[in-house]
Amino acid sequence: MPIRLLTKALRKQIPQCGATEGVSDPIVWAKFFTPDAQWTWYVIEFDGEDIFFGYVEGIYPEFGTFRLSELKSIRGAIGLPVERDKFFKPTPLSQICGHTI
């Protein structure tokens, strides 16, 4: 059985979009990844519906928004869906990417 990308408990923990504005080293609350490609999405904020703000490691590392609905539709090189790292613990951004916002 596949892991749900966003549980009710996790949904309640993630700050609303804009809530961490001005925080130089915000907490990353969740990690999503493609097991058969080299993309990782780190969640800092969530609008409560569909839009996350966070740090993405893909072709180029960058900060920006991404959608839960989009993550659910993505398939990697051999067709595997995006997964949530169920062992990920909330972590300061600086420990994820080596710098702050």
N, C-alpha and C positions, 0 to 999 in steps of 0.2 A: 504494500500500500504506500503510495507516494506521500511525502511530508507536505503538509499544508504550508504554503508560502507565508501566510500571516495568521497567527492564532489570535483569539480574542484577548488573551493575556498580553501578548506582545503589542497588539494594537493599542491597548490602554497605556503602555509604558512609553511609547514613542512620542516625543513632544510634537505639538502642532507646528505646521509650517510657519516660520517666522519667529518661533519661540526662542531659538538659540542665536538670533541675530546679535552680533556684538560679542559673542562668546568665541574666544580665539581657539580653544581646544575643546570642542563639544564632544559629547559621548556618542559613539557609534552603537546603535541598538541592535542591528541585525546585519547579517551577511548573506547575500544571495550569490550563486555562482552557476556557471555552466560546467558540468562535469566533463564535457567533451569539446570544450572550447576554452579560450583563455580570457573570459570576461568575469568580473566580480563587481557586485554592487554593494556598497556599504550605506546603510540607512542612518541618517541623522534626524530627520523630521518627516512627518506624514500629515497630509491634510485630512485624514480620517476617512477618505473615500477611495482615492486612486493614485494620488500624486505623492511621491517621495522626493525629498531633497537629500543628497548625499554625495559620496565620493565614488567614482566609477573608474575601475581599471580595465581598460579595453585596448583599443588601438593606441590611444593616448590616455594617460591618467587625467581626470578632470572632475571638477565639482559641477553639479547641475541637478536637474530634475529628471525623474524617470517614473513610469507608470506601473502599478501593480498589474493592470490588465495586459500591458505589454510583456512584462516578465512571464506571465502565464502563457503567452503565445509563442515565446522564443524557443527555438530548438537549436541545439548545437550541431556540430559537423556530422555526427552519426544519428541525429534525431532525438537525443536526450533532452528533457525539459530542464529549465532552471530549477535549482533546489535551494532551500534555505539550510545554512549550516546550523544544525540543531545543537551543536556543541559550542557555538559562538557565545561568548559572554560580553556584556556591555563593556566597551573599552574606549578610552580617550582616543580621539582621532590621531594625535601625534604618535601613538603606538602602532597605528595601522599603516600610516603612510610616511612617517618620519618628519612631518611638518604640521603646522596649524593653518587655520583659515586666515 
